[in-house]
Amino acid sequence: HWAVPAIHVAGTKGKGSTAAMLGRVLTAAGYRAGVFTSPHLDRVEERIAVDGETCSAEELVELVDRLRPAVDAMDRAARACDPPEEGATYFELVTAMAMLHFARRKADAAILEVGMGGRLDSTNVCRPVVSVITSISYDHTQQLGDTLESIAREKAGILKPGVPVVSGVVDPGPREVIREACHEKECRLVELGVDFDFQYEPPRRLESAPGMGKIDFRRRKGGVDDRLDDVPLCLLGRHQAANAAVALAVLGELREAGWQIPEEVVRTSLADLAWPARVEVIARRPAVVLDTAHNLASVDALVRVLDESFQVARRLLLFATTQDKDFRGMLSRLAPKFDQVTLTRYLTNPRAVPPEELAAVAEEVVGRPCTACETPAEAWEQVRSLAGPDDLICVTGSF
């Protein structure tokens, strides 16, 4: 029996960061918070965490063993169909493992990030106390549709009757789709730009020293403005400030429902959140930035951060991605912003785009030679040998 209050987070961009922020704040406020995110960077256990502690390898094995009889039964039933059907998917299994882990740990809240879309996502079995849609942009168009409105309809599939909705969507078309879905389900809608807003001050000269941005947050309720000014934000970029504003609006909803979340806890949590590979500065002289941008909107967000928060002599790009991504569009926006472009591939992922194909696209965009390397290690050595202490290396293209 699933009895853990859920905060269900959908969106094209920002849902993982928003979920991480909410989990960090709730843990610091004294609640046992489970956070389910995807994909992972190094280990599948990263997807399942309670109070910031990822599921251990031993716990993961126990969860697999616990689910195995049910999965075997599902697979037998699927094969018995005429024609035979597919059994449970990888993501469905990991979702079930996360929910079981949170229940076992007696979590006070489960922050569940949608894997893809929303309506048909395996996380959509939850009964949330708040539903969240962070943003709408183009991604997974083969599955979700090729218009922002069709993508918004899939995301709005997480809405449950009478459950409040916090939305960070600002584009008119998808915003109207979400409004209609809320009206149909009788959900109270809390919108960015209408019911809450923010201003962002980015950090500068991050190639020289660490720094944090700041946001001023305003929430309107019953004709009264609720303000939270000069909130430090360790995650970089206006897109992360928008995610933080969505998280703050969600926390406002939880407060009204009786959750005790002190302001000082919120400030401290947003200042010290660790969320790797999201415009993460991992070295200086030369500056090295690691980012998981994998669609046009996230590439635009990355470029904006590099423009406003770094002042370097030259920029060097190291890029790889998968065949289902709009790599031509991504490179058309990235490559002109860099003085040197190096392309590589994953070693074991069958969806990897050959570096020669990426290089051909990049050369067409920038009108000069780009370097293709067969292995990531070779690509890193190439870029590192070219970078001087006053330069910046950016590694991006996908998780």
TAFENCOR-V676548 format. One record per run of one state. SS is the DSSP state (2 for helix, 1 for strand, 0 for the rest). FROM is the first residue (numbers start at 1). LEN is the number of residues. Records with the same first field share a line. If there is no record, write none. Layout:
BEGIN
SS=FROM-LEN + FROM-LEN
END
This chain:
BEGIN
0=1-5 + 11-4 + 29-4 + 37-7 + 51-2 + 55-2 + 81-9 + 105-4 + 114-8 + 126-2 + 134-7 + 145-3 + 159-6 + 168-4 + 186-3 + 193-3 + 202-11 + 222-2 + 234-4 + 257-6 + 273-7 + 284-3 + 291-5 + 310-5 + 320-2 + 323-4 + 338-2 + 344-8 + 353-2 + 367-4 + 373-3 + 387-5 + 397-3
1=6-5 + 33-4 + 48-3 + 53-2 + 109-5 + 128-6 + 165-3 + 189-4 + 196-6 + 213-9 + 224-10 + 280-4 + 287-4 + 315-5 + 322-1 + 340-4 + 352-1 + 371-2 + 392-5
2=15-14 + 44-4 + 57-24 + 90-15 + 122-4 + 141-4 + 148-11 + 172-14 + 238-19 + 263-10 + 296-14 + 327-11 + 355-12 + 376-11
END
